[in-house]
Amino acid sequence: MHIVMAVSILSALLPQARPAGPTHRPEEIEYMLQKTGYVLPYMIFEADVTFSHFEFDEFRRAPGRPDLDIDQFVAELAFGVTDWLTVEGELPFLSVDVDPGDGESGLGDIALEGKVSFKEGATNPIGFLRDIDLAAGVRVTIPTGDEDEGLGEEHATLAPFVAGSYWFDTWVALHARLMLEWQQERRPVHRVNATAEFSPWARELSLMAGLQVEREGDDPSAILFIPGVEYRFPQIPLTPGLSIPIGLTSRAPDVGFILNVQYRF
């Protein structure tokens, strides 16, 4: 029900017949923690490698809790099954450093995902939006990481989502995502992401400004402000991106950085 409502609201609010913006449109802006409304074209692969570092000083601001640093390396491969359906798999490796205490590293929870587009097109039987990129999907994680060492969860998670992307002009766009995550013996987690993309000087360069709000049950929200930048090489389908997330609440990481390199083939 939440997903259907979000699709309806986004469809009603966004005006029609606008420019498409720069090329190299990814189905996910990894370094911004942002899903887009795009899917991959038929028989196209998109490979990503992402390294992230997050610091929690006095972890979650709880008295007696240690500082916590989390490093994560993620290899991801997405594939356009059709022009309106994309599937992907994600393999993460984590390093968790507790101070004072011992650090742990190893395989995290593997993730699988499917995503469909509602953009109208000749080969899309479910498309009904002509000028707006809107998509919905579901993400599933498999508990392959060691929960006792802080590398994964005890149970699998199920996370449906809806994502949209809209170019107001050739140089400015808005991307948004709503995700609800369910896991056995855990309260639901709500995530909302919004990212403004600016490309005022060259179509190869984009400046980003994002906000992520995450809330588990009735706990206070973890809010991140995420400024970032990416460059799309004009001669090859290679796109590096970098962001510096900054925590705005005590539940969020204090600071970090995310580096991503994407290649399409």
Secondary structure as UniProt FT lines:
FT   HELIX           2..13
FT   STRAND          28..29
FT   HELIX           30..32
FT   STRAND          34..35
FT   TURN            42..43
FT   STRAND          45..56
FT   TURN            57..58
FT   HELIX           59..61
FT   TURN            63..64
FT   STRAND          67..80
FT   STRAND          85..99
FT   STRAND          104..107
FT   STRAND          110..117
FT   TURN            122..123
FT   TURN            125..126
FT   STRAND          133..142
FT   HELIX           147..149
FT   STRAND          157..169
FT   TURN            170..171
FT   STRAND          172..183
FT   TURN            184..185
FT   STRAND          186..198
FT   TURN            203..204
FT   STRAND          205..216
FT   TURN            217..218
FT   STRAND          222..231
FT   STRAND          238..243
FT   STRAND          246..247
FT   TURN            250..251
FT   STRAND          255..264
//
